[in-house]
């Protein structure tokens, strides 16, 4: 037994150092080099720039709470869409806190389209708190409100949403969805065109 | 439930089954120490490692020596991680200027990653510097996985060898698995992830002026390189707090499918490798059949429950499945499937928050872990855990029909059965014992976020996850406290190494035995009867032990949920 321990010390220490260099430094640094060289946009967070300013990431969600925009889902990441504190609500299915929160959110969102049931994803928090997407139903649900606030023809806004729906990959992977950031940028673009 | 959801499950299963043989053959080459095409490139590296550390890769180690070298190596790795985390503030590649990780959190994290658990008491983006992620954590993702596969090889040799004194060389096993399997696959996967939108940079964060004029700061880092091995090695420790639900870790439905496949890929390959090692691939397929049956049963229940949704929310006018704690791009099907895969294996990565699953939907991940994570299981750990159940199964079969207990040409005698039971008993003793302690003392009761039975489920889930070396959580539990960091650290250590040592003793004992040729008195260990018996043993041992605790947690929660009683 003692002999087993003694004989293990040199390999244990040297192998730890060698593997630390190869797996802990060389591998991630080499991947960083390859990523930055081949896919610089994605490797740096798929950032979208407008007039020299970074306005968002096409991958990660950002908060939209005003009535001028299509709104995102509620978020449990920090105070909402905090990119340094990703988190779900972690509330269980029979939680009073969950029920109170959903009730309040339903009341707030219902003003968009009174009388129609609120799509579930619009009043439930995502797993990351940074969900970039809403379901097509949740987007269509907000069309009338957005059109009203922006003084746009609802048909135009509805067509904008239809064109923004991402379908399932290969017909079965993932769910139909609308990237809220991308949709709202297109919405702003219409506004800018009309102003001209 | 949707047609597309079932199609996803079918396609996933189909691709997985297609991977069994190629990965199994590759593993078998490493098991035998044969040359692979990658040796041209990496052979010199391997030999250099041996030379510098004074290792003779051909030395055949007794099970005791194998165990001691494995333990000391893992201890050295954990010390490295502890040191890196504690000294984080003084080290480079810390763009956000994080301070030292606290003693109890560094203790917990070092064990957690060393034991292939990757329980996260911390939120990565607000705790760990880039160097800590790379040097402290990524390295364990490789080596705890390689250790698991090496240990499985050792047990395979126990069954395959005749009248032998040794069970292989630990250093050779670990080095070969790391260099010729884990590293090359991780490189390919990391490039795929980067191309799909997973960041890989040394920057710490980026500031964004949102369209609404607010400021958003997004954490960045070398995410893709860690993501690749995190899934492949069934580690599961995310770069970010939200793990694979975070759009930067898992941006698309396609990356999600690749992640799910990576979790199971090596585990299913090992069943084929086992069959090759003992000279009859049908032995491997029989094990895989039992595993896949349990897996698909769990998937069906979880998907059904999540798609049925939460009656409490239905009452508020929200129709359909349960979307609380799920991402829109994955939806109900991919989230349910992922939750079953990650807990069947000892991965513990999540793409949805298990804490917010429906009561029975969330019970499936919990129950998967309580079965000992032998449904495919962690890389290496799954198959050696399952083989201990197989030993138990031939013993039970022997009692029932009066056959001589033997398995793949080895007589199973009282020593093997006792040691197997010892290893299997660690799980219920630690999970139930520690959960009971945490449920009565104030430091434990301070943890749960949710009240009522769901609060108990959070505690039970934490200790189950720790002892079973999974690492997923009912994440509402506030676990970054001295009590939970300490208790869960001990739980992870026991759950990993108190199973490994008896298992290696079994391997050593079996290797020394003579070959017993199959006779008319042998119980056939291929075919439907055997597969059914294996499933029965796993369910009876796991199920009966944990049913009372499940009744207090998820089942009580379910009854409250359908009655609309809130906590």
Contacts between the chains, C-beta under 8 A, distances in Angstrom:
chain1	res1	chain2	res2	distance
A	1	B	64	6.9
A	1	B	68	7.2
A	4	B	64	6.2
A	4	B	65	4.7
A	4	B	68	4.0
A	4	B	69	7.1
A	5	B	68	5.8
A	5	B	72	6.6
A	7	B	65	7.6
A	7	B	69	7.7
A	8	B	68	5.8
A	8	B	69	4.3
A	8	B	72	4.2
A	8	B	73	7.1
A	9	B	72	6.9
A	10	B	53	6.2
A	10	B	54	5.2
A	11	B	53	4.3
A	11	B	54	6.4
A	11	B	55	5.1
A	11	B	69	7.0
A	11	B	73	7.4
A	11	B	171	5.7
A	12	B	69	7.2
A	12	B	72	4.6
A	12	B	73	4.6
A	12	B	75	7.6
A	12	B	76	4.5
A	13	B	53	8.0
A	13	B	76	6.0
A	14	B	52	5.5
A	14	B	53	3.6
A	14	B	54	7.4
A	15	B	49	6.7
A	15	B	53	5.1
A	15	B	55	7.9
A	15	B	73	6.5
A	15	B	171	6.8
A	15	B	174	7.9
A	15	B	175	7.7
A	16	B	73	7.1
A	16	B	76	4.5
A	16	B	77	5.7
A	16	B	80	5.8
A	18	B	49	5.5
A	18	B	52	6.5
A	18	B	53	7.0
A	19	B	77	8.0
A	19	B	139	6.2
A	19	B	142	7.3
A	19	B	143	6.1
A	19	B	178	7.2
A	20	B	80	6.3
A	20	B	135	6.1
A	20	B	139	5.7
A	22	B	45	7.7
A	22	B	183	7.8
A	23	B	138	6.4
A	23	B	139	4.7
A	23	B	142	4.8
A	23	B	143	7.3
A	23	B	178	7.3
A	23	B	183	7.3
A	24	B	134	5.2
A	24	B	135	3.8
A	24	B	136	7.7
A	24	B	138	5.9
A	24	B	139	4.1
A	25	B	134	6.6
A	25	B	135	6.5
A	27	B	138	7.3
A	27	B	183	6.8
A	27	B	186	7.2
A	27	B	187	7.5
A	27	B	225	6.1
A	28	B	134	4.5
A	28	B	138	6.2
A	28	B	222	4.6
A	28	B	225	4.1
A	28	B	226	7.3
A	29	B	134	8.0
A	30	B	187	7.9
A	31	B	187	7.1
A	31	B	190	4.8
A	31	B	191	7.5
A	31	B	194	7.4
A	31	B	200	5.6
A	31	B	222	6.9
A	31	B	224	6.3
A	31	B	225	4.1
A	32	B	200	5.3
A	32	B	201	6.4
A	32	B	202	6.1
A	32	B	222	5.7
A	32	B	225	7.3
A	34	B	191	6.3
A	34	B	194	7.6
A	35	B	190	7.8
A	35	B	191	7.5
A	35	B	194	4.1
A	35	B	200	3.6
A	35	B	201	7.4
A	35	B	224	6.4
A	36	B	200	7.4
A	36	B	201	6.9
A	38	B	191	7.4
A	38	B	194	7.5
A	38	B	195	7.5
A	39	B	194	5.0
A	39	B	195	5.2
A	42	B	194	5.7
A	42	B	195	6.3
A	42	B	196	7.1
A	42	B	197	4.9
A	42	B	198	7.2
A	42	B	199	7.4
A	43	B	194	5.3
A	43	B	199	6.0
A	43	B	200	4.6
A	43	B	201	5.6
A	43	B	224	7.7
A	44	B	199	6.5
A	44	B	201	5.4
A	44	B	203	7.2
A	44	B	206	7.5
A	44	B	220	7.2
A	45	B	199	5.0
A	45	B	201	7.6
A	45	B	206	5.8
A	45	B	218	6.1
A	45	B	220	5.4
A	45	B	248	7.1
A	46	B	197	5.2
A	46	B	251	8.0
A	47	B	206	6.4
A	47	B	208	7.7
A	53	B	209	5.3
A	54	B	206	6.3
A	54	B	207	7.0
A	54	B	208	5.1
A	54	B	209	6.9
A	55	B	208	6.6
A	55	B	209	6.0
A	55	B	210	6.8
A	55	B	211	6.1
A	56	B	208	5.6
A	56	B	210	6.2
A	56	B	211	6.9
A	56	B	216	7.7
A	57	B	208	7.1
A	57	B	218	6.1
A	58	B	197	7.8
A	59	B	197	4.6
A	59	B	247	4.8
A	59	B	248	6.4
A	59	B	251	4.9
A	60	B	218	5.9
A	60	B	247	4.7
A	60	B	248	6.2
A	61	B	247	7.0
A	62	B	208	6.8
A	62	B	210	4.6
A	62	B	211	7.3
A	62	B	212	7.9
A	62	B	214	7.8
A	62	B	216	5.3
A	63	B	210	6.8
A	63	B	212	6.9
A	63	B	214	6.5
A	63	B	216	7.4
A	64	B	211	7.3
A	64	B	212	6.2
A	65	B	212	7.0
A	66	B	212	5.9
A	69	B	211	6.9
A	69	B	212	6.7
A	73	B	328	7.5
A	77	B	242	7.6
A	81	B	216	6.3
A	82	B	216	7.7
A	82	B	217	7.9
A	83	B	125	7.8
A	83	B	205	7.4
A	83	B	208	7.7
A	83	B	216	5.4
A	83	B	217	5.2
A	83	B	218	3.6
A	83	B	219	5.8
A	84	B	125	5.5
A	84	B	126	5.6
A	84	B	205	7.0
A	84	B	217	5.6
A	84	B	218	7.8
A	84	B	219	5.3
A	85	B	123	6.7
A	85	B	125	7.2
A	85	B	126	6.3
A	85	B	241	7.0
A	86	B	123	7.6
A	86	B	125	6.7
A	86	B	240	5.0
A	86	B	241	4.9
A	86	B	242	3.7
A	86	B	245	7.7
A	86	B	246	5.1
A	87	B	123	7.5
A	87	B	241	5.6
A	87	B	242	6.0
A	87	B	475	7.6
A	88	B	242	6.8
A	88	B	245	7.1
A	88	B	325	4.4
A	88	B	352	7.9
A	88	B	353	3.6
A	88	B	355	7.2
A	88	B	356	6.2
A	88	B	475	7.0
A	89	B	324	6.8
A	89	B	325	6.6
A	89	B	353	7.5
A	89	B	356	6.4
A	90	B	325	7.1
A	90	B	353	5.7
A	90	B	355	4.1
A	90	B	356	6.2
A	90	B	449	5.7
A	90	B	450	7.6
A	90	B	474	7.1
A	90	B	475	5.0
A	90	B	476	3.5
A	91	B	324	6.9
A	91	B	355	7.4
A	91	B	356	5.9
A	91	B	449	7.4
A	91	B	450	6.5
A	91	B	476	7.1
A	92	B	355	6.5
A	92	B	356	6.8
A	92	B	359	7.7
A	92	B	450	4.3
A	92	B	452	8.0
A	92	B	454	3.5
A	92	B	457	7.5
A	92	B	476	7.5
A	92	B	557	6.7
A	92	B	567	7.7
A	93	B	310	4.7
A	93	B	312	6.3
A	93	B	322	7.2
A	93	B	324	7.9
A	93	B	356	7.3
A	93	B	357	7.4
A	93	B	358	5.1
A	93	B	359	5.6
A	93	B	454	7.5
A	93	B	557	6.9
A	93	B	561	4.9
A	94	B	312	6.0
A	94	B	359	7.4
A	94	B	452	6.8
A	94	B	454	6.6
A	94	B	557	6.1
A	94	B	560	4.7
A	94	B	561	4.5
A	94	B	565	6.5
A	94	B	566	5.5
A	94	B	567	5.8
A	95	B	450	5.6
A	95	B	451	7.6
A	95	B	454	7.0
A	95	B	566	6.8
A	95	B	567	6.5
A	96	B	451	7.7
A	96	B	566	4.3
A	96	B	567	6.2
A	98	B	312	7.8
A	98	B	324	6.7
A	98	B	356	8.0
A	99	B	312	6.2
A	99	B	313	7.8
A	99	B	316	7.0
A	99	B	566	5.9
A	102	B	313	6.4
A	102	B	316	5.8
A	102	B	318	7.1
A	103	B	316	6.2
A	106	B	316	6.4
A	106	B	317	6.8
A	106	B	318	7.7
A	117	B	317	5.5
A	117	B	318	7.6
A	117	B	319	6.8
A	118	B	317	7.1
A	118	B	318	6.9
A	120	B	313	7.2
A	120	B	318	4.4
A	120	B	319	6.9
A	120	B	320	5.6
A	120	B	321	7.8
A	120	B	323	4.9
A	121	B	323	5.0
A	121	B	328	5.6
A	123	B	318	6.8
A	124	B	313	7.9
A	124	B	318	7.7
A	124	B	323	4.5
A	124	B	324	4.3
A	124	B	325	7.6
A	124	B	326	7.7
A	125	B	324	6.4
A	125	B	325	6.8
A	126	B	245	7.3
A	126	B	325	7.3
A	126	B	326	6.8
A	126	B	327	5.2
A	126	B	328	7.2
A	127	B	242	6.0
A	127	B	245	3.4
A	127	B	325	5.1
A	127	B	326	5.8
A	127	B	327	5.3
A	127	B	335	7.8
A	127	B	350	7.2
A	127	B	351	6.8
A	127	B	352	4.7
A	127	B	353	4.7
A	128	B	240	7.7
A	128	B	242	3.8
A	128	B	245	4.3
A	128	B	246	4.6
A	128	B	247	6.4
A	128	B	327	6.5
A	129	B	242	6.7
A	130	B	242	7.2
A	130	B	246	6.5
A	130	B	247	5.7
A	131	B	247	7.4
A	131	B	327	5.2
A	131	B	328	5.7
A	131	B	329	7.8
A	132	B	247	5.7
A	132	B	329	7.7
A	133	B	327	7.5
A	133	B	328	4.0
A	133	B	329	5.4
A	134	B	328	6.0
A	135	B	328	5.8
A	168	B	4	6.2
A	168	B	253	7.2
A	169	B	252	7.4
A	169	B	253	5.4
A	169	B	254	5.8
A	171	B	4	7.2
A	172	B	4	4.3
A	172	B	7	4.3
A	172	B	8	5.6
A	172	B	11	7.0
A	173	B	8	6.7
A	173	B	253	4.1
A	173	B	254	6.1
A	173	B	256	7.9
A	173	B	257	6.2
A	174	B	252	7.0
A	174	B	253	2.7
A	174	B	254	7.9
A	174	B	256	7.3
A	174	B	329	5.3
A	174	B	330	6.6
A	174	B	331	7.0
A	174	B	334	6.8
A	175	B	253	7.7
A	175	B	328	6.3
A	175	B	329	6.4
A	175	B	330	7.0
A	175	B	331	3.6
A	175	B	334	7.9
A	177	B	328	4.9
A	177	B	329	5.5
A	181	B	211	7.2
A	184	B	211	5.6
A	185	B	211	6.9
A	188	B	211	6.8
